[in-house]
Amino acid sequence: MNNYFEEIKKRLRENINLENIEIIDNTQKHKGHKSFNPEKYHLELKISSSYLNSISRISAQKIIMRILKHDLEKKIHALEIKIEQ
């Protein structure tokens, strides 16, 4: 697994009570797109968290986006967040 993805998991776990997290790299699926940049990721997060399920989806996504703010500016082009029940 990509060390960068492990770093993301670690930061999210340190800030949110998570039962499980999976990161899926969908970068290559976007290779032909006009705004494609091979140095930036298209990621999908699948998260299981009782805590995040206890708050609104918008609030949960804001928390995640705040934790990954720097990454979204520098390393992540697109982020899909799925909070599973």
Summary of the structure (lengths in Angstrom):
residues: 85
radius of gyration: 13.0
end to end distance: 25.0
largest distance: 38.5
contacts: 207
relative contact order: 0.23
helix: 45%
strand: 27%
